[in-house]
Amino acid sequence: MEVKTIGYGGFYSHDESEMIAELKRHIGDSILIDVRAKPYGAINYHSLRKAIPKYHSVLQFGNTEFSELDMFTIPEEVFEEGMQRLFELVRRHGTNKIILMCSESDANRCHRTIIAHKIKKYMKNKGTELECEIKHLLSPDAKLVDLQKTL
């Protein structure tokens, strides 16, 4: 599984339609998962839902266990349910590529990096056949940074 993260806070533009266009440029066939605790701000989840077919917000995905509010106190059974829903989403869309999106431009200061590493650890512990590669998509020029050694 390919797990990328992106923080739109680093985009040059602060116009919602231009930021969405920038996101679309990098998404490809990936599923965009909005892990913001409150999916509003500079980019509203209603706008993302209309513009990006494979967009899922915290509200739509029902993954409040993946929000920054309770990332460190998540009960194991809640995390397990969230991971099962994530893999169902991946199966339903027919891709093994996901992008975790938040507003923080620095992946090392954002909970999406923790989520990405939790996904990787979960896959390893469950003995899945897929390898999990984590990369951070730097905006706006889409350079990829290897986050394997981040945590």
DSSP file (Angstrom, degrees, kcal/mol; ACC not computed):
  #  RESIDUE AA STRUCTURE BP1 BP2  ACC     N-H-->O    O-->H-N    N-H-->O    O-->H-N    TCO  KAPPA ALPHA  PHI   PSI    X-CA   Y-CA   Z-CA
    1    1 A M              0   0    0      0, 0.0   132,-2.6     0, 0.0     2,-0.6   0.000 360.0 360.0 360.0 138.3    0.0    0.0    0.0
    2    2 A E  E     -ab  97 133A   0     94,-2.8    96,-2.7   130,-0.2     2,-0.6  -0.900 360.0-172.2-102.2 118.7    1.2    3.5   -0.8
    3    3 A V  E     +ab  98 134A   0    130,-3.2   132,-2.5    -2,-0.6     2,-0.3  -0.949   7.0 176.0-114.7 115.8    0.4    6.0    1.9
    4    4 A K  E     -ab  99 135A   0     94,-2.8    96,-3.0    -2,-0.6     2,-0.4  -0.841  12.8-154.7-112.0 154.4    1.2    9.6    1.1
    5    5 A T  E     -ab 100 136A   0    130,-1.7   132,-3.4    -2,-0.3     2,-0.3  -0.951  10.0-175.0-125.3 151.4    0.4   12.6    3.3
    6    6 A I  E     -ab 101 137A   0     94,-2.4    96,-2.1    -2,-0.4     2,-0.5  -0.997  14.7-159.7-145.1 141.9   -0.1   16.2    2.2
    7    7 A G  E >   -a  102   0A   0    130,-0.6     3,-1.3    -2,-0.3   132,-0.3  -0.968   6.9-159.8-120.1 114.3   -0.7   19.4    4.1
    8    8 A Y  G >  S+     0   0    0     94,-1.8     3,-1.8    -2,-0.5    95,-0.2   0.550  75.8  90.5 -73.9  -4.4   -2.3   22.1    2.0
    9    9 A G  G 3  S+     0   0    0     94,-1.3    -1,-0.3    93,-0.3    95,-0.1   0.699  82.6  58.2 -62.4 -18.4   -1.0   24.8    4.3
   10   10 A G  G <  S+     0   0    0     -3,-1.3    -1,-0.3    94,-0.1    -2,-0.1   0.451  77.4 117.8 -91.6  -0.9    2.1   25.1    2.2
   11   11 A F    <   -     0   0    0     -3,-1.8     8,-0.1     1,-0.1    94,-0.0  -0.375  67.3-132.6 -66.6 145.5    0.2   25.9   -1.0
   12   12 A Y  S    S+     0   0    0     -2,-0.0     2,-0.2     2,-0.0    -1,-0.1   0.907  88.3  62.8 -63.9 -42.5    1.1   29.3   -2.5
   13   13 A S        -     0   0    0      1,-0.1    -2,-0.1     2,-0.1     0, 0.0  -0.530  57.6-166.4 -86.5 150.2   -2.6   30.2   -3.1
   14   14 A H        +     0   0    0     -2,-0.2     2,-0.5     5,-0.0    -1,-0.1   0.143  56.7 114.1-116.3  16.0   -5.1   30.6   -0.4
   15   15 A D     >  -     0   0    0      1,-0.1     4,-2.4    28,-0.0     3,-0.3  -0.779  67.0-138.0 -86.3 126.6   -8.0   30.5   -2.8
   16   16 A E  H  > S+     0   0    0     -2,-0.5     4,-2.5     1,-0.2     5,-0.2   0.889 100.6  49.1 -55.0 -46.5  -10.1   27.4   -2.2
   17   17 A S  H  > S+     0   0    0      1,-0.2     4,-2.0     2,-0.2    -1,-0.2   0.876 112.7  48.2 -65.3 -36.5  -10.7   26.6   -5.9
   18   18 A E  H  > S+     0   0    0     -3,-0.3     4,-2.0     2,-0.2    -1,-0.2   0.876 111.3  50.4 -70.2 -36.6   -6.9   26.9   -6.7
   19   19 A M  H  X S+     0   0    0     -4,-2.4     4,-2.4     2,-0.2    -2,-0.2   0.901 110.6  49.4 -67.3 -39.7   -6.0   24.7   -3.7
   20   20 A I  H  X S+     0   0    0     -4,-2.5     4,-2.7    -5,-0.2    -2,-0.2   0.910 109.6  51.6 -64.8 -41.3   -8.5   22.1   -4.8
   21   21 A A  H  X S+     0   0    0     -4,-2.0     4,-1.6     1,-0.2    -1,-0.2   0.901 109.6  50.6 -60.4 -40.5   -7.0   22.2   -8.3
   22   22 A E  H  X S+     0   0    0     -4,-2.0     4,-0.8     2,-0.2    -2,-0.2   0.916 110.8  48.6 -64.0 -43.4   -3.5   21.8   -6.8
   23   23 A L  H >X S+     0   0    0     -4,-2.4     3,-1.3     1,-0.2     4,-1.3   0.941 109.1  52.7 -60.6 -47.2   -4.7   18.7   -4.8
   24   24 A K  H 3X S+     0   0    0     -4,-2.7     4,-0.9     1,-0.3    -1,-0.2   0.836 101.2  61.9 -59.0 -33.3   -6.3   17.2   -7.8
   25   25 A R  H 3< S+     0   0    0     -4,-1.6    -1,-0.3     1,-0.2    -2,-0.2   0.807 112.9  35.6 -62.7 -29.3   -3.1   17.5   -9.7
   26   26 A H  H << S+     0   0    0     -3,-1.3    -1,-0.2    -4,-0.8    -2,-0.2   0.592 101.9  74.0-101.1 -13.5   -1.4   15.2   -7.2
   27   27 A I  H ><  +     0   0    0     -4,-1.3     3,-2.0    -3,-0.2     2,-0.2   0.926  56.3 162.1 -74.1 -46.3   -4.1   12.7   -6.4
   28   28 A G  T 3< S-     0   0    0     -4,-0.9    -1,-0.2     1,-0.3    -2,-0.1  -0.430  79.1 -20.1  60.9-129.2   -4.2   10.6   -9.5
   29   29 A D  T 3  S+     0   0    0     -2,-0.2    68,-0.3     2,-0.1    -1,-0.3   0.220 109.7 118.5 -96.5  15.7   -6.0    7.3   -8.7
   30   30 A S    <   -     0   0    0     -3,-2.0     2,-0.5    66,-0.1    68,-0.2  -0.383  68.6-117.0 -77.2 157.7   -5.4    7.7   -4.9
   31   31 A I  E     -c   98   0A   0     66,-2.3    68,-3.1    -2,-0.1     2,-0.7  -0.850  25.3-141.5 -91.1 128.3   -8.1    8.0   -2.3
   32   32 A L  E     -cd  99  55A   0     22,-2.2    24,-2.4    -2,-0.5     2,-0.6  -0.838  17.4-169.0 -94.3 117.5   -7.9   11.3   -0.5
   33   33 A I  E     -cd 100  56A   0     66,-3.4    68,-2.9    -2,-0.7     2,-0.7  -0.932  12.9-146.7-112.9 116.0   -8.7   10.9    3.2
   34   34 A D  E     +c  101   0A   0     22,-2.8    24,-0.3    -2,-0.6    68,-0.2  -0.705  19.0 177.4 -82.4 112.9   -9.3   14.1    5.1
   35   35 A V        +     0   0    0     66,-2.6    33,-0.5    -2,-0.7     2,-0.2   0.182  33.5 129.4-105.3  16.7   -8.0   13.6    8.6
   36   36 A R        -     0   0    0     65,-0.4    22,-0.3     1,-0.1    30,-0.1  -0.487  61.6-135.2 -67.6 140.2   -8.6   17.1    9.9
   37   37 A A  S    S+     0   0    0      1,-0.3    -1,-0.1    -2,-0.2    30,-0.1   0.862 103.5  28.3 -62.7 -35.0  -10.6   17.2   13.1
   38   38 A K  S    S-     0   0    0      2,-0.0     2,-2.8    20,-0.0    -1,-0.3  -0.890  80.3-154.7-128.9  99.7  -12.7   19.9   11.7
   39   39 A P        +     0   0    0      0, 0.0     6,-2.0     0, 0.0     7,-0.2  -0.240  69.5  79.6 -77.3  57.0  -12.9   19.6    7.8
   40   40 A Y    >   +     0   0    0     -2,-2.8     3,-0.9     4,-0.2    -4,-0.0   0.138  51.2  92.9-123.9-119.4  -13.7   23.2    7.2
   41   41 A G  T 3  S-     0   0    0      1,-0.2     3,-0.1    -2,-0.1     0, 0.0  -0.242 103.6 -10.7  63.8-144.6  -11.1   26.0    7.2
   42   42 A A  T 3  S+     0   0    0      1,-0.2     2,-0.5   -27,-0.0    -1,-0.2   0.805 141.5  38.6 -63.4 -31.8   -9.4   27.1    4.0
   43   43 A I  S <  S-     0   0    0     -3,-0.9     2,-0.3   -24,-0.1    -1,-0.2  -0.978  82.9-147.0-122.8 118.6  -10.8   24.1    2.1
   44   44 A N     >  -     0   0    0     -2,-0.5     4,-1.9     1,-0.1     3,-0.4  -0.621  14.9-132.1 -85.5 140.3  -14.3   23.0    2.9
   45   45 A Y  H  > S+     0   0    0     -6,-2.0     4,-2.6    -2,-0.3     5,-0.2   0.795 105.9  61.3 -65.2 -26.6  -15.2   19.3    2.8
   46   46 A H  H  > S+     0   0    0     -7,-0.2     4,-1.7     2,-0.2    -1,-0.2   0.921 106.3  46.4 -62.8 -42.3  -18.3   20.1    0.8
   47   47 A S  H  > S+     0   0    0     -3,-0.4     4,-1.9     2,-0.2    -2,-0.2   0.899 112.6  49.6 -65.8 -41.2  -16.2   21.6   -2.0
   48   48 A L  H  X S+     0   0    0     -4,-1.9     4,-2.8     1,-0.2    -2,-0.2   0.908 107.5  54.7 -64.8 -41.5  -13.8   18.6   -1.9
   49   49 A R  H  < S+     0   0    0     -4,-2.6    -1,-0.2     1,-0.2    -2,-0.2   0.888 111.7  44.5 -59.1 -39.9  -16.6   16.1   -2.1
   50   50 A K  H  < S+     0   0    0     -4,-1.7    -1,-0.2    -5,-0.2    -2,-0.2   0.872 120.6  39.0 -71.5 -36.8  -17.9   17.8   -5.2
   51   51 A A  H  < S+     0   0    0     -4,-1.9    -2,-0.2     1,-0.2    -1,-0.2   0.754 113.9  49.5 -89.3 -26.5  -14.5   18.1   -6.9
   52   52 A I    ><  -     0   0    0     -4,-2.8     3,-1.4    -5,-0.2    -1,-0.2  -0.927  60.8-161.6-124.6 108.7  -12.8   14.9   -6.0
   53   53 A P  T 3  S+     0   0    0      0, 0.0    -1,-0.1     0, 0.0   -22,-0.0   0.825  92.7  48.4 -58.2 -34.8  -14.6   11.6   -6.5
   54   54 A K  T 3  S+     0   0    0    -24,-0.2   -22,-2.2     2,-0.0     2,-0.4  -0.108  84.2 127.8-100.0  36.6  -12.4    9.6   -4.2
   55   55 A Y  E <   +d   32   0A   0     -3,-1.4     2,-0.4    -6,-0.2   -22,-0.2  -0.775  31.4 178.0 -94.4 135.9  -12.6   12.1   -1.3
   56   56 A H  E     -d   33   0A   0    -24,-2.4   -22,-2.8    -2,-0.4     2,-0.2  -0.984  10.2-159.1-137.2 126.1  -13.6   10.9    2.2
   57   57 A S     >  -     0   0    0     -2,-0.4     4,-3.4   -24,-0.2     5,-0.3  -0.497  36.7-102.5 -97.4 170.4  -13.7   13.2    5.1
   58   58 A V  H  >>S+     0   0    0    -24,-0.3     4,-1.1   -22,-0.3     5,-0.9   0.893 125.3  48.8 -53.9 -40.9  -13.6   12.4    8.8
   59   59 A L  H  45S+     0   0    0      2,-0.2    -1,-0.2     3,-0.2     5,-0.1   0.932 116.1  39.9 -69.3 -46.0  -17.4   12.9    8.8
   60   60 A Q  H  45S+     0   0    0      1,-0.2    -2,-0.2     2,-0.1    -1,-0.2   0.920 119.9  44.4 -68.9 -43.9  -18.1   10.7    5.8
   61   61 A F  H  <5S-     0   0    0     -4,-3.4    -1,-0.2     1,-0.1    -2,-0.2   0.678  98.8-138.2 -76.7 -17.1  -15.7    8.0    6.7
   62   62 A G  T  <5 +     0   0    0     -4,-1.1     2,-0.5    -5,-0.3     3,-0.3   0.789  56.5 139.5  66.5  27.2  -16.8    8.1   10.3
   63   63 A N    > < +     0   0    0     -5,-0.9     3,-3.0    -6,-0.3     4,-0.2  -0.306   2.7 145.5-102.6  50.9  -13.2    7.8   11.4
   64   64 A T  G >   +     0   0    0     -2,-0.5     3,-1.6     1,-0.3     6,-0.4   0.748  67.5  71.5 -59.3 -19.6  -13.1   10.2   14.3
   65   65 A E  G 3  S+     0   0    0     -3,-0.3    -1,-0.3     1,-0.3     9,-0.1   0.664  95.1  54.2 -68.1 -13.5  -10.6    7.8   15.9
   66   66 A F  G <  S+     0   0    0     -3,-3.0    -1,-0.3    -8,-0.1    -2,-0.2   0.308  87.8 106.6 -99.4   8.1   -8.2    9.1   13.3
   67   67 A S  S X  S-     0   0    0     -3,-1.6     3,-0.8    -4,-0.2     4,-0.4  -0.438  83.2-113.0 -85.3 163.6   -8.7   12.7   14.2
   68   68 A E  T 3  S+     0   0    0    -33,-0.5     3,-0.3     1,-0.2     4,-0.2   0.672 106.1  75.6 -67.5 -15.7   -6.1   14.8   16.1
   69   69 A L  T 3  S+     0   0    0      1,-0.2    -1,-0.2    -5,-0.2     3,-0.1   0.867 115.6  10.6 -67.4 -36.7   -8.4   15.0   19.1
   70   70 A D  S X  S+     0   0    0     -3,-0.8     3,-0.9    -6,-0.4     4,-0.4   0.061  84.3 125.4-132.6  26.8   -7.9   11.5   20.3
   71   71 A M  T 3  S+     0   0    0     -4,-0.4     3,-0.4    -3,-0.3    -2,-0.1   0.810  81.2  42.3 -57.6 -33.1   -5.0   10.2   18.3
   72   72 A F  T 3  S+     0   0    0     -4,-0.2    -1,-0.2     1,-0.2    -2,-0.1   0.580 116.6  45.3 -95.3  -9.7   -3.0    9.2   21.4
   73   73 A T  S <  S+     0   0    0     -3,-0.9    -1,-0.2     2,-0.1    -2,-0.2   0.148  75.1 142.6-117.8  19.1   -5.8    7.7   23.5
   74   74 A I        -     0   0    0     -4,-0.4     2,-0.1    -3,-0.4    -3,-0.0  -0.430  51.4-124.8 -67.7 125.0   -7.5    5.6   20.9
   75   75 A P     >  -     0   0    0      0, 0.0     4,-2.2     0, 0.0     3,-0.5  -0.417  21.2-119.9 -65.6 145.6   -8.8    2.2   22.3
   76   76 A E  H  > S+     0   0    0      1,-0.2     4,-2.5     2,-0.2     5,-0.2   0.870 111.4  52.1 -56.4 -42.1   -7.4   -0.8   20.3
   77   77 A E  H  > S+     0   0    0      2,-0.2     4,-1.9     1,-0.2    -1,-0.2   0.845 109.4  49.8 -68.4 -32.3  -10.9   -2.0   19.3
   78   78 A V  H  > S+     0   0    0     -3,-0.5     4,-2.2     2,-0.2    -1,-0.2   0.909 111.6  48.4 -70.2 -42.0  -11.8    1.4   17.9
   79   79 A F  H  X S+     0   0    0     -4,-2.2     4,-2.5     2,-0.2    -2,-0.2   0.916 109.6  53.1 -62.1 -42.9   -8.6    1.6   15.9
   80   80 A E  H  X S+     0   0    0     -4,-2.5     4,-2.3     1,-0.2    -2,-0.2   0.915 109.4  48.6 -58.7 -45.0   -9.2   -2.0   14.6
   81   81 A E  H  X S+     0   0    0     -4,-1.9     4,-2.2     1,-0.2    -1,-0.2   0.908 111.0  50.8 -62.4 -42.1  -12.7   -0.9   13.4
   82   82 A G  H  X S+     0   0    0     -4,-2.2     4,-2.3     1,-0.2    -2,-0.2   0.896 110.1  49.3 -62.8 -40.6  -11.2    2.2   11.7
   83   83 A M  H  X S+     0   0    0     -4,-2.5     4,-2.6     2,-0.2     5,-0.2   0.892 108.9  52.5 -67.1 -39.1   -8.6    0.1   10.0
   84   84 A Q  H  X S+     0   0    0     -4,-2.3     4,-1.9     1,-0.2    -2,-0.2   0.911 110.8  47.7 -62.3 -41.3  -11.2   -2.4    8.7
   85   85 A R  H  X S+     0   0    0     -4,-2.2     4,-2.3     2,-0.2    -2,-0.2   0.892 110.3  53.1 -65.5 -38.9  -13.2    0.5    7.3
   86   86 A L  H  X S+     0   0    0     -4,-2.3     4,-2.2     1,-0.2    -2,-0.2   0.939 110.6  45.6 -61.1 -47.3  -10.1    1.9    5.7
   87   87 A F  H  X S+     0   0    0     -4,-2.6     4,-2.3     1,-0.2    -1,-0.2   0.824 110.8  53.7 -68.5 -30.1   -9.3   -1.4    4.0
   88   88 A E  H  X S+     0   0    0     -4,-1.9     4,-2.8    -5,-0.2    -1,-0.2   0.903 108.4  50.3 -66.1 -41.1  -12.9   -1.7    2.9
   89   89 A L  H  X S+     0   0    0     -4,-2.3     4,-2.1     2,-0.2    -2,-0.2   0.909 110.2  49.8 -61.3 -43.6  -12.6    1.8    1.3
   90   90 A V  H  X>S+     0   0    0     -4,-2.2     5,-1.6     2,-0.2     4,-0.9   0.922 113.1  46.5 -61.8 -45.5   -9.4    0.7   -0.5
   91   91 A R  H ><5S+     0   0    0     -4,-2.3     3,-0.6     1,-0.2    -2,-0.2   0.923 110.9  52.4 -62.5 -44.2  -11.2   -2.4   -1.8
   92   92 A R  H 3<5S+     0   0    0     -4,-2.8    -1,-0.2     1,-0.2    -2,-0.2   0.872 113.7  42.6 -62.2 -38.4  -14.2   -0.5   -2.9
   93   93 A H  H 3<5S-     0   0    0     -4,-2.1    -1,-0.2     2,-0.2    -2,-0.2   0.562 105.5-129.1 -86.8  -8.6  -12.2    2.0   -4.9
   94   94 A G  T <<5 +     0   0    0     -4,-0.9     2,-0.3    -3,-0.6    -3,-0.2   0.844  69.9 105.0  67.4  34.2   -9.9   -0.7   -6.4
   95   95 A T      < -     0   0    0     -5,-1.6    -1,-0.2     2,-0.0    -2,-0.2  -0.981  59.2-152.9-141.5 154.0   -6.7    1.1   -5.4
   96   96 A N  S    S+     0   0    0     -2,-0.3   -94,-2.8    -3,-0.1     2,-0.5  -0.006  70.7  99.1-112.9  27.9   -4.0    0.6   -2.8
   97   97 A K  E     +a    2   0A   0    -68,-0.3   -66,-2.3   -96,-0.2     2,-0.3  -0.963  45.8 172.6-118.4 126.0   -3.0    4.2   -2.8
   98   98 A I  E     -ac   3  31A   0    -96,-2.7   -94,-2.8    -2,-0.5     2,-0.5  -0.962  18.9-155.5-130.1 151.4   -4.2    6.7   -0.2
   99   99 A I  E     -ac   4  32A   0    -68,-3.1   -66,-3.4    -2,-0.3     2,-0.6  -0.991  10.4-150.9-124.2 122.1   -3.3   10.3    0.6
  100  100 A L  E     -ac   5  33A   0    -96,-3.0   -94,-2.4    -2,-0.5     2,-0.4  -0.832  20.9-161.5 -91.4 122.3   -3.9   11.5    4.1
  101  101 A M  E     +ac   6  34A   0    -68,-2.9   -66,-2.6    -2,-0.6   -65,-0.4  -0.876  21.9 151.0-114.4 138.2   -4.7   15.2    4.0
  102  102 A C  E     -a    7   0A   0    -96,-2.1   -94,-1.8    -2,-0.4   -93,-0.3  -0.865  50.5-110.5-144.1 178.9   -4.5   17.9    6.7
  103  103 A S  S    S+     0   0    0     -2,-0.3   -94,-1.3   -96,-0.2     2,-0.3   0.768  85.0  99.7 -88.1 -25.1   -3.9   21.6    6.8
  104  104 A E        -     0   0    0      1,-0.2    -2,-0.2   -96,-0.1   -94,-0.1  -0.445  59.3-157.3 -65.6 122.7   -0.4   21.5    8.5
  105  105 A S  S    S+     0   0    0     -2,-0.3     2,-0.8   -97,-0.1   -98,-0.3   0.805  75.7  73.8 -73.4 -28.2    2.3   21.8    5.9
  106  106 A D    >   -     0   0    0      1,-0.2     3,-1.7  -100,-0.1    -1,-0.1  -0.775  65.5-162.3 -92.2 109.3    5.0   20.2    8.0
  107  107 A A  G >  S+     0   0    0     -2,-0.8     3,-1.4     1,-0.3     6,-0.5   0.810  88.5  61.6 -60.3 -31.0    4.4   16.4    8.2
  108  108 A N  G 3  S+     0   0    0      1,-0.3    -1,-0.3     5,-0.1    -2,-0.0   0.654 107.3  44.9 -72.5 -13.5    6.6   16.1   11.2
  109  109 A R  G <  S+     0   0    0     -3,-1.7     2,-0.4    -5,-0.0    -1,-0.3   0.198 102.8  84.9-110.0  14.5    4.4   18.4   13.2
  110  110 A C  S X> S-     0   0    0     -3,-1.4     3,-1.3    -4,-0.1     4,-0.6  -0.915  75.0-132.1-125.2 145.0    1.1   16.8   12.1
  111  111 A H  H 3> S+     0   0    0     -2,-0.4     4,-2.3     1,-0.3     5,-0.2   0.657  98.1  78.7 -65.8 -16.3   -0.9   13.8   13.3
  112  112 A R  H 3> S+     0   0    0      1,-0.2     4,-2.3     2,-0.2    -1,-0.3   0.817  89.9  55.3 -64.9 -27.5   -1.2   12.5    9.8
  113  113 A T  H <> S+     0   0    0     -3,-1.3     4,-2.2    -6,-0.5    -1,-0.2   0.898 107.5  48.9 -68.5 -40.2    2.3   11.1   10.0
  114  114 A I  H  X S+     0   0    0     -4,-0.6     4,-2.2     2,-0.2    -2,-0.2   0.920 110.9  50.6 -63.4 -43.1    1.4    9.2   13.2
  115  115 A I  H  X S+     0   0    0     -4,-2.3     4,-2.3     2,-0.2    -2,-0.2   0.929 109.2  51.5 -60.3 -45.5   -1.7    7.8   11.3
  116  116 A A  H  X S+     0   0    0     -4,-2.3     4,-2.1     1,-0.2    -1,-0.2   0.910 111.9  46.0 -59.0 -43.8    0.5    6.7    8.4
  117  117 A H  H  X S+     0   0    0     -4,-2.2     4,-2.5     2,-0.2    -1,-0.2   0.831 109.9  54.3 -70.9 -31.0    2.9    4.9   10.7
  118  118 A K  H  X S+     0   0    0     -4,-2.2     4,-2.6     2,-0.2    -2,-0.2   0.892 108.0  50.5 -66.7 -38.4    0.0    3.3   12.6
  119  119 A I  H  X S+     0   0    0     -4,-2.3     4,-2.5     2,-0.2    -2,-0.2   0.938 111.6  47.9 -62.1 -46.7   -1.3    2.0    9.2
  120  120 A K  H  X S+     0   0    0     -4,-2.1     4,-2.2     1,-0.2    -2,-0.2   0.926 113.3  47.0 -60.9 -46.0    2.1    0.6    8.4
  121  121 A K  H  X S+     0   0    0     -4,-2.5     4,-2.8     1,-0.2    -1,-0.2   0.901 111.1  52.2 -63.2 -41.5    2.4   -1.1   11.8
  122  122 A Y  H  X S+     0   0    0     -4,-2.6     4,-2.1     1,-0.2    -1,-0.2   0.930 109.8  48.6 -59.5 -46.8   -1.1   -2.5   11.6
  123  123 A M  H  X>S+     0   0    0     -4,-2.5     5,-2.1     1,-0.2     4,-0.5   0.902 112.9  47.9 -62.5 -41.4   -0.4   -4.0    8.2
  124  124 A K  H ><5S+     0   0    0     -4,-2.2     3,-0.9     1,-0.2    -2,-0.2   0.927 112.8  48.0 -65.0 -45.2    2.9   -5.5    9.5
  125  125 A N  H 3<5S+     0   0    0     -4,-2.8    -1,-0.2     1,-0.2    -2,-0.2   0.820 111.7  50.2 -66.5 -30.9    1.2   -7.0   12.6
  126  126 A K  H 3<5S-     0   0    0     -4,-2.1    -1,-0.2    -5,-0.2    -2,-0.2   0.519 108.8-125.3 -85.4  -5.2   -1.7   -8.4   10.6
  127  127 A G  T <<5 +     0   0    0     -3,-0.9    -3,-0.2    -4,-0.5    -2,-0.1   0.841  42.5 177.9  67.3  33.6    0.8  -10.1    8.2
  128  128 A T      < -     0   0    0     -5,-2.1    -1,-0.2    -6,-0.2    -2,-0.0  -0.315  35.7-128.8 -67.5 154.4   -0.8   -8.5    5.1
  129  129 A E  S    S+     0   0    0      2,-0.1     2,-0.3    -2,-0.0    -1,-0.1   0.697  83.0  91.2 -77.0 -18.6    0.9   -9.3    1.8
  130  130 A L  S    S-     0   0    0     -7,-0.1     2,-0.2     1,-0.0    -2,-0.1  -0.563  72.6-135.6 -80.4 139.4    1.1   -5.6    0.9
  131  131 A E        -     0   0    0     -2,-0.3     2,-0.6     2,-0.0    -2,-0.1  -0.609  18.4-134.8 -81.7 153.5    4.2   -3.6    1.7
  132  132 A C        -     0   0    0     -2,-0.2     2,-0.5   -12,-0.1  -130,-0.2  -0.950  20.7-174.0-117.8 116.6    3.4   -0.1    3.2
  133  133 A E  E     -b    2   0A   0   -132,-2.6  -130,-3.2    -2,-0.6     2,-0.5  -0.929   8.5-157.1-110.4 129.2    5.4    2.8    1.8
  134  134 A I  E     +b    3   0A   0     -2,-0.5    13,-1.5  -132,-0.2    14,-0.3  -0.918  18.5 165.1-112.2 128.0    5.0    6.2    3.4
  135  135 A K  E     -bE   4 146A   0   -132,-2.5  -130,-1.7    -2,-0.5     2,-0.5  -0.980  28.8-136.5-136.9 149.8    5.8    9.4    1.6
  136  136 A H  E     -bE   5 145A   0      9,-2.3     9,-1.9    -2,-0.3     2,-0.8  -0.940  15.9-142.4-108.7 125.0    5.0   13.1    2.3
  137  137 A L  E     -bE   6 144A   0   -132,-3.4  -130,-0.6    -2,-0.5     2,-0.4  -0.756  16.6-148.9 -86.7 111.1    3.9   15.1   -0.7
  138  138 A L  E  >> - E   0 143A   0      5,-2.9     4,-1.3    -2,-0.8     5,-0.7  -0.664  28.3-103.8 -82.4 130.5    5.4   18.6   -0.3
  139  139 A S  T  45S+     0   0    0     -2,-0.4  -116,-0.0  -132,-0.3  -130,-0.0  -0.695  83.7  12.7 -95.4 153.9    3.3   21.3   -1.8
  140  140 A P  T  45S+     0   0    0      0, 0.0    -1,-0.2     0, 0.0  -129,-0.1  -0.995 129.7  36.4 -96.4  -2.4    3.2   23.0   -4.2
  141  141 A D  T  45S-     0   0    0      2,-0.0    -2,-0.2     1,-0.0    -3,-0.1   0.328  96.8-124.7 -98.4  10.6    5.8   21.3   -6.4
  142  142 A A  T  <5 +     0   0    0     -4,-1.3     2,-0.3     1,-0.2    -3,-0.2   0.776  45.2 166.5  60.2  34.1    5.0   17.7   -5.4
  143  143 A K  E   < -E  138   0A   0     -5,-0.7    -5,-2.9    -6,-0.0     2,-0.5  -0.601  31.3-132.2 -74.2 142.4    8.4   16.6   -4.2
  144  144 A L  E     -E  137   0A   0     -2,-0.3     2,-0.5    -7,-0.2    -7,-0.2  -0.836  17.3-163.1-100.8 135.1    8.2   13.4   -2.3
  145  145 A V  E     -E  136   0A   0     -9,-1.9    -9,-2.3    -2,-0.5     2,-0.4  -0.964  22.7-122.7-116.6 129.9   10.0   13.0    1.0
  146  146 A D  E     -E  135   0A   0     -2,-0.5     3,-0.3   -11,-0.2   -11,-0.2  -0.574  25.9-178.0 -73.2 122.9   10.7    9.6    2.5
  147  147 A L    >>  +     0   0    0    -13,-1.5     3,-1.6    -2,-0.4     4,-0.5   0.222  50.7 109.0-105.1  13.6    9.1    9.4    6.0
  148  148 A Q  T 34 S+     0   0    0    -14,-0.3     3,-0.2     1,-0.3    -1,-0.2   0.832  88.3  37.7 -58.7 -32.2   10.3    5.9    6.8
  149  149 A K  T 34 S+     0   0    0     -3,-0.3    -1,-0.3     1,-0.2    -2,-0.1   0.252  90.5  97.7-103.5  11.4   12.8    7.2    9.3
  150  150 A T  T <4        0   0    0     -3,-1.6    -1,-0.2     1,-0.2    -2,-0.1   0.920 360.0 360.0 -69.5 -44.5   10.6   10.0   10.7
  151  151 A L     <        0   0    0     -4,-0.5    -1,-0.2    -3,-0.2    -2,-0.1   0.401 360.0 360.0-109.2 360.0    9.2    8.3   13.8
